[in-house]
Amino acid sequence: MSLPVSDFVDIRIDEIAQELRRTNGEYALAMDRRKNLYSNLDSIIMREESVTICARDCLDFQEFFEQDFVAAALLQKELYRQGCRDAVELLRQLHVLA
């Protein structure tokens, strides 16, 4: 059974993100904080009537995007590193590299 490349990449990204969450406290904290903030913001986003945003909501939005940026930057760095390791390993298995 073969796995389409896009599915393989999605699975690999999920594995790397889970490992990063276990091993990098800053990433885990940013993801936890982001999740908590999203639950606060969800009620604002889901309002069907006119949306009124108070100062506290603005701060929550700002912090949500800051935490999202921190988490994304850390994940991107780790994806790049692991992608290089995976590429070298694949080339070794194909006997392109000794």
Phi, psi and omega in degrees: 000126180257150182252128177303147183303318182297322177293318178300315181296317178300316179296317181296318179298316178299318179298316181294319179296319179295318178294319179297321179296324179286328189252347183238107182299322180296318178294314180299317180296316179297319180292319178295315180296318178300316180297316179296316179295322180297321179295326175293320185279339183303320180295327178289316183294325185274356180298132179267337180273191180299141183262122175246125183247124179270175182300320180297321177298319179299318178295321177297317178299314181299312181294323177303311181292327176295314180293323177297319179295314180300312181297316181295320179295317179294319179294318180299317179300315181290323177297320179297312180300310183292326177298320176296316178299315181297320180296317179297317179297318178297317178296325175295315180296330177275002180061028173277324175250144180270000000 
